[in-house]
């Protein structure tokens, strides 16, 4: 066990309970474009990917122009007021503030667009907590490691001092592809078994358990060094 300096969080499904909003927006977008509406489970399965990759997975038989229309329709619903806004998971803000006060470097690596992430950072007031954020329209989508590698470079932190926290196999794979440890939370879209199968060190039921896990991790590391 070891200590960490940098904590990199996924957003949707990890910090924010946005599953229902994402599923609804995607289903409405498909209906707007008069394409078959994907089921809830199919949409849940692509949460965490960049928008291009997500729409390609859901609508593999459509051309680029048609997929572009779905993306635009999705964004219109996401940025509109028709669907109720998502909320942070219980305790998420308190956990992040406690990490900031403890001196951790904090970052976000998300499949959201820059516009979408900036919107929720502004709405939640959490923007100042993070030292860096990276989005899927600024780099390759997860599970490619580019977003994470950009964060490590800009924050001058080695992979061995970094921990990724996420709710999907794509988060775990991104971390593994960058040589970074990863921890799963199961209040998002993928099961504990799926997260462990893709490299999670451990899996927590709730984000609020993370400070205790990190404290225990640090204590064990200090005992070994002593």
C-alpha positions in Angstrom: 0.0 0.0 0.0 1.1 3.6 -0.6 0.3 7.2 -0.4 -1.0 9.4 -3.2 -0.5 13.1 -4.1 -2.9 13.4 -6.9 -6.6 12.2 -7.0 -8.2 12.2 -10.4 -12.0 11.9 -10.4 -14.4 10.9 -13.2 -17.5 13.1 -13.1 -20.7 11.4 -14.2 -21.6 8.5 -12.0 -18.7 9.2 -9.6 -19.2 12.7 -8.3 -22.6 13.5 -9.9 -25.7 11.3 -10.0 -26.4 12.1 -13.7 -27.3 8.7 -15.1 -31.1 9.4 -15.5 -30.4 12.7 -17.2 -27.9 11.2 -19.6 -30.2 8.3 -20.5 -33.2 10.6 -21.0 -31.2 13.1 -23.1 -29.9 10.3 -25.4 -33.3 8.7 -25.8 -34.9 12.1 -26.6 -32.1 12.9 -29.1 -32.7 9.6 -30.9 -36.5 10.3 -31.0 -35.9 13.8 -32.3 -33.8 12.4 -35.2 -36.4 9.6 -35.8 -33.9 6.8 -35.1 -34.6 3.8 -33.0 -34.6 4.8 -29.3 -31.9 2.8 -27.4 -32.9 1.1 -24.2 -31.8 2.3 -20.7 -29.2 -0.4 -20.2 -27.6 0.3 -23.6 -27.2 4.0 -22.8 -25.9 3.2 -19.3 -23.2 1.1 -20.8 -21.7 4.0 -22.8 -21.7 6.5 -19.9 -18.1 7.5 -19.5 -17.1 7.5 -23.1 -16.7 10.7 -25.2 -19.8 11.7 -27.1 -18.5 10.6 -30.5 -17.5 7.2 -29.2 -20.8 6.8 -27.2 -23.0 7.6 -30.2 -20.9 5.3 -32.5 -21.4 2.5 -30.0 -25.2 3.1 -29.8 -25.8 3.7 -33.5 -23.0 1.8 -35.4 -25.0 1.7 -38.7 -25.4 5.4 -39.1 -23.1 7.7 -41.1 -21.1 10.5 -39.6 -23.7 13.2 -40.6 -26.5 11.3 -38.9 -24.5 10.6 -35.8 -23.6 14.3 -35.7 -27.3 15.2 -35.7 -27.9 12.9 -32.7 -25.0 14.6 -30.9 -26.4 18.1 -31.5 -29.9 17.0 -30.4 -28.4 15.5 -27.2 -26.5 18.6 -26.4 -29.6 20.7 -26.9 -31.5 18.6 -24.4 -28.5 18.5 -22.0 -28.0 22.3 -22.0 -31.7 23.0 -21.8 -34.1 23.2 -18.9 -36.6 20.5 -19.9 -35.0 17.7 -17.9 -34.3 18.3 -14.2 -30.7 19.0 -13.3 -28.5 16.3 -11.8 -27.2 16.5 -8.2 -23.9 15.6 -6.7 -23.8 12.3 -4.8 -24.3 12.6 -1.0 -21.1 13.7 0.6 -19.3 14.4 -2.6 -18.7 18.1 -2.0 -17.6 17.5 1.6 -15.2 14.8 0.5 -13.6 17.0 -2.1 -13.3 20.0 0.2 -11.7 17.7 2.8 -9.1 16.5 0.3 -8.4 20.1 -0.8 -7.8 21.1 2.8 -5.5 18.1 3.3 -3.3 19.3 0.5 -4.1 16.8 -2.3 -3.9 17.8 -5.9 -7.3 17.2 -7.4 -8.3 16.8 -11.0 -11.2 15.6 -13.3 -10.9 13.4 -16.3 -14.3 13.1 -17.9 -16.1 12.0 -21.0 -18.1 15.2 -20.9 -17.4 18.1 -23.3 -15.6 21.2 -22.0 -18.8 23.2 -22.3 -20.7 20.5 -20.3 -18.2 20.2 -17.6 -17.8 24.0 -17.2 -21.5 24.2 -16.8 -21.7 21.8 -13.9 -18.6 23.1 -12.3 -20.2 26.5 -12.2 -23.5 25.2 -11.0 -22.0 23.2 -8.2 -19.4 25.8 -7.3 -16.7 23.2 -7.4 -14.5 24.7 -10.1 -11.9 26.2 -7.7 -11.4 22.8 -5.9 -9.7 21.3 -8.9 -6.2 22.0 -10.0 -6.9 20.7 -13.5 -9.7 19.3 -15.6 -9.6 17.4 -18.9 -12.5 16.6 -21.2 -13.1 14.1 -24.1 -13.3 16.9 -26.7 -9.8 18.0 -25.7 -8.1 14.5 -26.0 -8.9 10.9 -26.9 -11.8 9.4 -25.2 -11.4 6.9 -22.3 -10.0 4.2 -22.2 -7.2 5.9 -24.0 -4.8 7.4 -21.4 -4.3 10.8 -23.0 -6.5 12.8 -20.7 -4.8 11.3 -17.7 -1.4 11.7 -19.2 -2.0 15.4 -19.8 -3.0 15.8 -16.2 0.1 14.1 -14.9 2.3 16.2 -17.2 0.7 19.5 -16.3 0.6 18.8 -12.6 4.2 17.3 -12.7 3.1 14.2 -10.8 4.4 10.7 -11.5 1.9 7.9 -12.2 2.9 6.1 -9.0 1.7 9.0 -6.9 -1.7 9.2 -8.6 -5.1 7.5 -8.0 -8.0 7.5 -10.4 -11.5 7.2 -8.9 -14.3 6.2 -11.2 -17.5 4.2 -11.7 -16.9 2.6 -15.1 -14.6 0.0 -16.7 -13.4 2.9 -19.0 -12.0 4.7 -15.9 -10.2 1.6 -14.8 -8.8 0.9 -18.2 -7.6 4.5 -18.7 -5.8 4.3 -15.4 -4.2 1.0 -16.3 -3.1 2.3 -19.7 -1.3 5.1 -18.0 0.3 3.0 -15.3 -1.9 4.6 -12.6 -3.8 2.9 -9.7 -7.6 3.0 -9.9 -10.4 2.6 -7.3 -14.0 2.0 -8.2 -17.3 3.2 -6.8 -20.5 1.2 -7.5 -23.1 3.9 -7.2 -22.5 4.7 -10.9 -23.0 2.5 -14.0 -20.8 -0.6 -13.7 -20.8 -3.4 -11.2 -18.2 -4.2 -8.7 -17.3 -7.4 -10.6 -16.8 -5.4 -13.8 -14.7 -2.7 -12.1 -12.5 -5.4 -10.5 -12.1 -7.3 -13.7 -10.7 -4.1 -15.4 -8.1 -3.3 -12.7 -9.7 -1.7 -9.7 -7.6 -2.0 -6.5 -10.8 -2.1 -4.6 -14.4 -1.0 -4.9 -16.3 1.2 -2.5 -20.1 1.4 -2.1 -20.1 5.1 -1.6 -17.7 8.0 -2.3 -17.9 9.0 1.3 -15.9 5.9 2.1 -12.9 7.2 0.2 -11.3 9.4 3.0 -11.3 6.4 5.4 -9.7 4.1 2.7 -7.0 6.7 1.9 -6.3 7.2 5.6 -5.9 3.5 6.2 -3.8 3.2 3.0 -1.5 6.0 4.3 -1.2 4.4 7.8 -0.3 1.0 6.4 2.4 2.7 4.2 3.8 4.6 7.1 4.0 1.4 9.2 5.8 -0.4 6.4 8.4 2.4 6.0 9.0 2.5 9.8 
